Amino acid sequence: MNNFEFFVLPFCVGVLLLLGFSIYKYVRWIKEFNKLQQKVILKNILSWKFLPAIWEAIRESLLHWHITKHNKLLGYMHRSLAFGWFLLIVVGAIQADKGFPDGHPFWVAIFYNFFVTEDNLEVFPKAVFYANLMDALLIYVLSGLFLAMFKKVWSRPLGMKRTTKHHPIDRITKLALWCIFPLRLLSEGVTSSIYHNGGFMIEALGNVLMAAGMDDSIFEYSCWTTYSLSLGVFFALMPFTRYMHIFTEPFLIYFRQLGVREATEQKTGYTMFELNACARCGLCIDACPINKELGITTIQGVYMLQNIRNHDLTKKGDAMAENCLMCDRCVVECPVGIDLNAIRQQVRIKNKAQIDTSGNYDYLKSVHPFNAIGRVAYFGGCMSHLTPAIPQAMKQIFDAVGQRYWYMDEEASICCGKPLLQQGFNQQATELRRKNTEMIINSKANLLVTSCPICYQSFRKYYKLPIPVMHHTEYIAQLLNSGRLRLQQSDLKVTYHDPCELGRGCGIYDEPRQLLQASAHLLPTKSEREQSLCCGFNLGNTVTTLEQQTLIRDAALNNLLEPQPDLIATACPMCKKAFTRAQPFPVKDIAEIVAAQIKS
């Protein structure tokens, strides 16, 4: 059997270009990992962590489990295209190996029906089974392609209010991709009309084409040539488009499972893997409160990553990075788990002229640690000073359980540094972290408790403290579970607002609810836990106006008021202040609610 025709050349050239550019990019990016990222890889590369990485890569890159949880029909669309095509390649390779037992070039598996024109029963045992299986897989892929085309016209049935706007090169590549499978169907059908090979669907199509007088060898060769061209164009353009995510996602998942994390100061090679792992699915657009409440649809993560990857050709990078609440709603929706906030911080730091700080922090010299050996260090945070009922409640709780503590920022407040870091002032944030770390270590305290989720996330993520760090809800829950704190349940009906930094930022969802269930009657809300709505007044965005912040806050407030509670509870002084400004409705921090229900 002949196994070469000139029409295979576009496909072969496309594959070679894809391999060449991909290897070049991946090697270059890995070399650009920072020292800490390289150290983590070298430490864990031979560890057991590759096993969960393989499973996650299969689950997300092929089965699209995260997208399926968002919308089953959307998940089916992505899965049928990704997993279906993968199975076509695997089963096609097996079919080619059995059809050419003495060996064959790699392209034979792609154009198998052209090169094997005998009746299936005469090729090899079970050839009919493989032919029918390939037809079933092609139907599976085509069903996903139909849904993708349908989504362009009407996306709501697939769980998306808005779809992503793509660059021209992405559109050309998508057109090539969408042509691949219909052209394969047509090519195999024309060949079947001449030689009567193929599975149940291809043979039926061949009979139709033969009846229509399309059983012509010149037309057949033209179809296979066009099919090869569509494959070649798609593969050749893939490294320069969003479709690079197909190969990049497994690498990103593998590195993340090894323990590699995004740098917040500047772009690294790992950042390039994150940028190219974005499939531009657009789930982050619908999730963003700036889109939902303000109707702004040009600054979401998908467009920010696209802009960075295209070297800010549109000169909109600064605006995209600055106009963000840093609330993590987009992060929990991202099926690949890209650290969008860290990448935004990189852009902010890069585009911020670092201000002169000489003399700005002289007051830090007068702030000295307290001898807190064996005590709890309590850090209220800047916002707690503006909501004094929260630290007052914590004092009551400390006293009730006989806990000695050091209120480290009671008189001389020092910022944790997170607000400065969020706005791109890395140098100033580093100085504040250095001073706070020095104070905490020298105090000899054995635990740090903070009431501000912003501070809590900062201490957990950006500090390297030798002692445990807890948000006050974690600490109070620990007191309750150990029996040191006893509560009586009130008749109050309460709804709880998950603060962005505490919930999505640090994964603290259960402890606040445990405390509220022990001290009141907790009512569920429509949007809670990972889906909680941002209060709109956080420190991540300095671009939105007061009116815009109010619209975002009101959406969150309406969600909390819908079950008709007696009281709104939160665990963040910033959120409490935002909701309190809205209307004369009681809003309290969990610490306040707990302090009022302590059994004597």
C-alpha positions in Angstrom: 0.0 0.0 0.0 1.3 3.4 -0.9 1.7 5.7 2.1 2.7 9.1 0.7 0.9 11.8 -1.3 1.9 15.4 -1.7 -1.3 16.7 0.0 0.1 15.5 3.4 2.9 18.2 3.2 0.8 21.1 4.7 0.0 18.9 7.7 3.6 17.8 8.1 5.0 21.3 7.9 2.4 22.5 10.4 3.3 19.8 12.9 7.0 20.5 12.5 6.5 24.3 13.1 4.3 23.6 16.1 6.9 21.3 17.7 9.8 23.7 16.9 8.1 26.8 18.2 6.7 25.0 21.3 10.0 23.5 22.3 11.8 26.8 21.8 9.2 28.7 23.9 9.0 26.1 26.7 12.8 25.8 27.1 13.1 29.6 27.2 10.3 30.1 29.8 11.7 27.4 32.1 15.1 29.1 32.0 13.4 32.3 33.1 11.9 30.9 36.3 13.2 32.8 39.3 15.5 31.1 41.8 12.8 30.2 44.2 10.7 28.6 41.5 13.7 26.7 40.2 14.5 25.5 43.7 11.0 24.2 44.2 11.1 22.3 40.9 14.5 20.7 41.7 13.3 19.7 45.1 10.0 18.1 44.0 10.6 17.0 40.4 11.1 13.4 41.4 8.5 13.3 44.2 5.1 11.6 44.2 3.5 15.0 43.3 3.6 14.1 39.6 0.7 11.7 40.2 -1.9 14.3 41.2 -0.5 16.5 38.4 -1.3 13.8 35.8 -4.8 13.4 37.2 -5.5 17.1 37.3 -4.1 17.5 33.8 -6.5 14.8 32.5 -9.4 16.2 34.5 -9.0 19.8 33.4 -7.2 19.7 30.1 -9.2 16.8 28.6 -12.4 16.3 30.6 -12.9 20.0 31.6 -14.3 19.1 35.0 -14.3 22.7 36.3 -16.1 24.1 33.3 -18.6 21.2 33.5 -19.4 22.3 37.1 -20.2 25.7 35.8 -22.5 24.5 33.1 -22.9 20.9 31.9 -23.6 21.8 28.3 -20.5 24.1 28.1 -18.5 21.4 29.7 -19.7 18.9 27.2 -18.7 21.3 24.3 -15.2 21.7 25.6 -14.8 18.0 26.5 -16.1 16.7 23.2 -13.6 18.8 21.3 -10.6 18.2 23.6 -11.1 14.6 24.7 -12.9 13.6 21.5 -10.0 14.8 19.3 -7.5 13.1 21.7 -9.3 9.8 21.3 -9.4 10.2 17.6 -5.6 10.5 17.6 -5.1 7.6 19.9 -7.5 5.2 18.3 -6.4 6.4 14.8 -2.8 5.5 15.7 -3.8 2.0 16.9 -5.8 1.6 13.7 -2.8 2.6 11.5 -0.5 0.3 13.4 -2.8 -2.6 12.7 -3.4 -1.6 9.1 0.4 -1.2 8.5 2.0 -3.9 10.7 5.4 -3.3 9.0 5.5 0.3 10.0 4.2 3.6 8.5 4.9 7.4 8.6 3.1 9.4 11.3 0.8 11.1 8.9 -0.9 7.8 7.8 -2.9 7.7 11.0 -4.4 11.2 10.1 -5.2 10.2 6.5 -5.9 6.5 7.1 -9.0 6.1 5.0 -7.2 7.6 2.0 -4.2 5.2 2.2 -6.2 2.1 3.1 -8.9 1.7 0.5 -9.6 -2.1 0.8 -12.8 -3.4 2.3 -12.5 -3.3 6.1 -13.0 -7.0 6.4 -9.9 -7.6 4.3 -7.5 -5.2 6.2 -7.0 -6.8 9.6 -9.2 -8.6 12.2 -11.6 -6.2 14.0 -11.0 -3.5 11.3 -14.8 -3.0 11.1 -14.9 -2.3 14.9 -12.1 0.3 14.6 -13.8 2.0 11.6 -17.1 2.2 13.4 -15.4 3.5 16.6 -13.6 6.2 14.6 -16.9 7.3 13.1 -18.5 7.4 16.6 -15.7 9.6 17.9 -16.0 11.9 14.9 -19.7 12.3 15.6 -18.7 13.1 19.2 -16.3 15.8 18.1 -18.7 17.2 15.6 -21.4 17.6 18.2 -19.0 19.7 20.3 -18.2 21.8 17.2 -21.9 22.4 16.6 -22.3 23.7 20.2 -19.3 25.9 19.7 -20.9 27.5 16.6 -24.2 27.7 18.5 -22.5 29.5 21.4 -21.3 32.3 19.0 -25.0 33.0 18.2 -26.6 32.4 21.6 -24.3 31.7 24.6 -26.8 31.8 27.4 -27.9 28.1 27.2 -24.3 27.3 27.7 -24.1 29.4 30.9 -22.4 32.5 29.5 -23.9 35.9 29.2 -20.9 37.2 27.3 -18.3 35.5 25.2 -14.7 36.7 24.6 -13.7 39.0 21.8 -10.7 37.6 20.0 -7.9 39.0 17.9 -7.8 38.5 14.1 -5.1 35.8 14.3 -7.2 33.9 16.9 -10.2 34.1 14.6 -8.2 32.7 11.7 -6.9 29.9 13.8 -10.4 29.1 15.1 -11.7 29.0 11.5 -9.0 26.5 10.6 -9.9 24.4 13.7 -13.6 24.5 12.9 -12.9 23.4 9.3 -10.8 20.4 10.3 -13.5 18.0 11.3 -16.2 18.8 8.6 -13.4 18.5 6.0 -12.3 15.2 7.5 -15.9 13.9 7.3 -16.2 15.1 3.7 -12.9 13.7 2.6 -13.5 10.3 4.1 -17.0 10.3 2.6 -15.8 11.0 -0.9 -13.2 8.2 -0.6 -15.9 5.9 0.6 -18.0 6.8 -2.4 -15.2 5.5 -4.6 -13.9 2.5 -2.6 -16.7 1.7 -0.1 -14.5 1.8 2.9 -15.0 3.5 6.3 -17.4 2.9 9.2 -21.2 3.1 9.5 -21.4 6.9 9.1 -18.7 7.3 6.5 -20.1 4.5 4.3 -23.6 6.0 4.5 -22.2 9.4 3.5 -20.2 7.8 0.7 -23.4 6.2 -0.7 -25.1 9.6 -0.7 -22.2 11.3 -2.4 -22.0 8.5 -5.0 -25.7 8.9 -5.7 -25.0 12.6 -6.2 -22.2 11.9 -8.7 -19.4 13.1 -6.4 -17.4 9.9 -6.6 -14.6 11.6 -8.5 -10.8 11.0 -7.7 -9.9 14.7 -8.5 -12.5 16.0 -6.1 -11.4 13.4 -3.6 -7.8 14.6 -3.8 -8.9 18.2 -3.5 -10.9 17.4 -0.3 -7.9 15.7 1.3 -5.6 18.5 0.3 -8.0 21.1 1.9 -8.2 19.0 5.0 -4.4 18.8 5.3 -4.2 22.6 4.8 -6.7 23.3 7.6 -4.6 21.1 9.9 -1.4 22.7 8.8 -2.7 26.3 9.3 -4.0 25.4 12.7 -0.8 23.8 14.0 1.4 26.5 12.5 -0.5 29.3 14.1 -1.2 27.6 17.4 2.0 28.8 19.2 1.0 32.4 18.6 -2.7 32.2 19.6 -4.9 31.3 22.5 -4.8 27.7 21.3 -1.3 27.3 22.8 -3.2 26.5 26.0 -3.8 23.0 24.7 -0.2 22.0 25.3 0.6 24.6 28.0 -2.1 23.7 30.5 -0.6 20.3 31.5 2.8 22.0 32.1 1.2 24.7 34.3 -0.7 22.1 36.2 2.5 20.0 36.7 4.5 22.9 38.0 1.8 24.1 40.3 1.4 20.6 41.8 5.2 20.6 42.4 4.6 23.7 44.5 5.6 26.5 42.1 3.8 29.8 42.7 3.4 33.0 40.8 5.8 35.8 41.7 4.1 39.1 42.7 7.0 41.4 42.0 7.9 40.8 38.3 7.1 38.5 35.4 9.0 35.2 35.3 9.0 32.2 33.0 6.2 30.7 35.1 4.1 33.8 34.3 4.5 33.0 30.6 3.1 29.5 31.3 0.1 31.1 33.0 -0.4 33.6 30.2 -0.4 30.9 27.6 -2.5 28.5 29.6 -5.5 30.8 29.3 -8.0 29.4 26.8 -9.9 32.7 26.6 -13.0 30.8 27.7 -14.4 34.0 29.1 -15.8 32.6 32.4 -14.1 35.4 34.2 -16.1 38.1 32.4 -19.5 37.0 33.8 -18.1 36.5 37.3 -16.5 40.0 37.5 -18.6 42.5 39.6 -17.3 45.3 37.5 -19.0 43.7 34.6 -22.1 42.5 36.4 -22.9 45.8 38.2 -21.1 48.4 36.1 -21.3 46.9 32.6 -17.6 47.3 32.0 -16.4 44.3 29.9 -13.0 45.3 28.7 -10.7 44.9 31.8 -11.4 41.3 32.9 -8.6 38.7 33.4 -9.1 37.2 29.9 -8.3 40.6 28.3 -5.6 41.5 30.7 -3.7 38.3 29.9 -4.3 38.7 26.2 -3.0 42.2 26.3 0.2 41.2 28.2 0.8 38.3 25.9 0.5 40.7 22.9 3.1 43.1 24.6 0.4 45.7 25.3 0.0 46.6 21.7 -3.3 48.3 22.5 -1.6 50.4 25.2 -4.4 49.6 27.6 -2.3 47.6 30.1 -2.3 50.1 32.9 -6.1 50.7 32.8 -6.8 46.9 32.8 -4.5 46.3 35.7 -5.7 49.2 37.8 -9.5 48.8 37.3 -9.9 45.6 39.4 -11.3 44.9 42.8 -8.8 42.1 43.4 -11.8 40.2 44.8 -10.8 36.8 43.3 -14.2 36.1 41.7 -12.5 35.6 38.4 -9.8 33.3 40.0 -12.4 30.8 41.4 -14.1 30.6 38.0 -10.8 30.1 36.0 -10.8 26.5 34.9 -7.0 26.5 34.8 -6.5 28.2 38.1 -4.4 31.1 36.8 -3.2 33.5 39.6 -4.8 36.6 38.0 -4.3 38.9 40.9 -0.6 38.2 41.2 -0.2 39.0 37.5 -2.1 42.2 37.9 0.2 43.2 40.7 3.2 42.5 38.5 1.8 45.0 35.9 1.0 47.6 38.6 4.5 47.3 40.1 6.1 47.6 36.6 4.1 50.7 35.7 4.4 52.5 39.1 7.2 55.0 39.6 8.4 54.1 43.1 8.1 57.2 45.3 10.9 58.5 47.4 10.4 57.0 50.9 13.4 58.7 52.7 12.1 59.9 56.0 8.6 58.5 55.4 8.9 55.6 57.8 11.0 57.3 60.5 8.1 56.8 62.9 8.7 53.0 62.7 11.9 53.5 64.7 9.9 54.5 67.8 7.7 51.4 67.6 9.2 48.6 69.7 8.1 45.1 70.4 6.4 44.2 73.7 7.7 41.3 75.8 4.9 38.9 74.9 6.5 35.6 75.8 3.8 32.9 75.9 1.1 35.5 74.8 -1.0 35.9 71.7 0.0 38.9 69.5 -3.2 40.6 68.3 -3.0 42.8 65.1 -6.2 44.7 64.6 -5.2 46.3 61.3 -5.8 49.8 60.0 -9.5 49.3 59.3 -10.2 47.9 62.7 -9.1 51.3 64.1 -12.0 52.7 62.1 -14.4 50.1 63.5 -13.3 50.0 67.1 -16.1 47.7 68.2 -14.3 44.8 66.6 -11.0 45.0 68.7 -13.1 45.8 71.7 -15.0 42.6 71.2 -11.7 40.7 70.8 -10.5 42.1 74.1 -13.7 40.8 75.8 -13.1 37.3 74.3 -9.4 37.3 75.3 -10.4 38.3 78.9 -13.3 35.8 79.0 -10.9 32.8 78.4 -8.1 34.2 80.4 -5.8 34.6 77.4 -2.9 37.0 77.9 -2.3 39.0 74.7 -0.4 41.9 73.2 -2.4 44.3 71.1 0.6 45.2 68.9 -0.9 48.0 66.9 -3.2 49.5 69.5 -1.4 52.8 69.9 1.1 53.0 67.1 -0.6 51.5 64.1 1.6 49.9 61.4 0.0 48.8 58.1 0.6 45.2 57.1 1.7 46.4 53.6 -0.9 44.7 51.5 -2.7 47.8 50.3 0.6 49.3 49.1 1.5 46.0 47.4 -1.9 45.8 45.7 -1.3 49.3 44.2 2.2 48.4 43.0 4.4 50.0 45.6 6.4 46.9 46.4 9.4 48.8 48.0 7.2 50.5 50.6 5.3 47.3 51.3 8.6 45.4 51.8 9.7 48.0 54.4 6.5 47.6 56.4 6.7 43.8 56.3 10.3 44.0 57.5 9.4 46.1 60.5 6.3 44.1 61.5 8.3 40.8 61.2 11.0 42.2 63.4 8.5 43.3 66.1 6.7 39.9 66.1 9.8 37.8 66.3 11.4 40.0 69.0 8.2 39.9 71.1 8.5 36.1 71.5 4.7 35.7 71.0 3.6 32.2 70.1 0.6 33.1 67.9 -0.5 36.0 65.8 -4.3 36.7 65.5 -5.7 39.4 63.3 -9.2 40.8 62.7 -8.6 42.1 59.2 -8.8 39.6 56.3 -6.5 41.8 54.2 -3.9 41.7 57.0 -4.5 37.9 57.5 -3.9 37.2 53.8 -0.8 39.4 53.9 0.7 37.7 57.0 0.0 34.2 55.5 1.1 34.8 52.0 3.8 37.5 52.0 5.4 37.2 55.5 7.7 34.4 56.6 6.8 34.3 60.3 8.1 31.5 62.7 4.7 31.4 64.5 1.2 30.4 63.4 -1.2 33.1 62.0 -4.9 33.0 62.5 -7.9 35.2 61.6 -10.0 35.9 64.6 -12.8 33.6 63.4 -10.3 30.7 63.3 -9.0 31.5 66.7 -12.5 31.9 68.3 -13.6 28.6 66.7 -10.6 26.9 68.2 -11.5 28.3 71.7 -15.1 27.1 71.2 -14.0 23.6 70.1 -11.5 23.2 73.0 -14.2 24.1 75.6 -12.4 27.3 76.7 -15.2 29.4 75.3 -18.9 28.7 75.9 -21.7 30.4 74.0 -25.4 30.7 74.3 -27.5 30.9 71.2 -29.7 34.0 70.6 -32.9 34.2 68.7 -31.4 36.5 66.1 -31.6 35.4 62.4 -28.3 36.2 60.7 -27.0 36.2 57.2 -23.2 36.0 56.7 -21.1 37.8 54.1 -17.9 36.0 53.1 -15.1 38.6 52.8 -13.1 38.3 49.6 -9.7 38.0 51.2 -10.9 35.6 54.0 -13.0 33.3 51.8 -11.7 33.1 48.2 -8.3 34.5 49.3 -7.6 32.1 52.2 -10.3 29.5 52.0 -11.8 30.3 55.4 -15.5 29.4 55.1 -16.5 27.0 57.8 -15.2 28.6 61.0 -17.3 31.8 60.7 -20.4 29.7 60.1 -19.7 27.4 63.0 -19.5 30.5 65.3 -22.7 32.0 63.9 -24.6 28.7 64.3 -23.4 28.5 67.9 -24.5 32.1 68.7 -27.5 32.8 66.4 -29.6 31.3 63.6 -27.7 31.4 60.4 -29.7 31.8 57.2 -28.3 30.8 53.8 -28.0 33.3 50.9 -28.1 32.9 47.2 -24.4 33.9 46.7 -22.1 32.7 49.4 -18.8 31.0 50.0 -16.8 31.0 46.7 -19.7 32.8 45.0 -19.9 35.6 47.6 -20.3 39.1 46.2 -17.6 41.8 46.9 -18.6 44.7 49.1 -17.1 47.1 46.5 -15.1 49.2 49.0 -12.0 47.1 49.2 -8.5 48.5 48.7 -7.7 46.8 45.4 -9.3 49.4 43.1 -8.5 53.1 43.2 -10.2 53.7 39.8 -13.8 53.2 40.5 -15.9 56.2 41.7 -17.9 56.2 44.9 -21.0 55.9 42.9 -19.7 52.7 41.2 -18.5 51.3 44.5 -22.0 51.9 45.9 -23.6 49.9 43.0 -21.3 46.9 43.7 -22.0 47.1 47.4 -25.7 47.3 47.0 -25.7 44.1 44.9 -24.0 42.3 47.8 -26.3 43.9 50.4 -29.4 42.9 48.5 -28.1 39.3 48.5 -27.7 39.4 52.2 -31.1 41.1 52.9 -33.1 38.7 50.7 -33.7 36.1 53.4 -34.9 38.9 55.7 -32.4 38.6 58.6 -32.4 40.5 61.8 -28.7 41.1 61.5 -25.9 41.0 58.8 -22.7 39.4 60.0 -19.3 39.7 58.4 -15.7 39.0 59.4 -14.0 42.1 57.9 -13.9 45.6 59.2 -13.9 47.0 55.6 -17.0 45.1 54.7 -18.7 46.1 57.9 -18.0 49.7 57.3 -19.2 49.5 53.7 -22.6 47.9 54.6 -23.1 50.2 57.6 -22.9 53.2 55.3 -25.7 51.9 53.2 -28.7 52.1 55.5 -29.7 51.9 59.2 -29.6 48.1 59.3 -27.6 46.3 62.0 -24.3 45.0 60.7 -21.8 43.3 63.1 -18.6 41.5 63.0 -18.7 37.9 64.2 -16.4 38.8 67.1 -19.1 41.3 68.3 -21.8 38.7 68.0 -19.8 36.1 69.9 -18.7 38.5 72.6 -22.4 39.3 73.3 -23.3 35.6 73.7 -20.5 34.4 76.0 -21.8 32.3 78.9 -20.5 33.5 82.2 
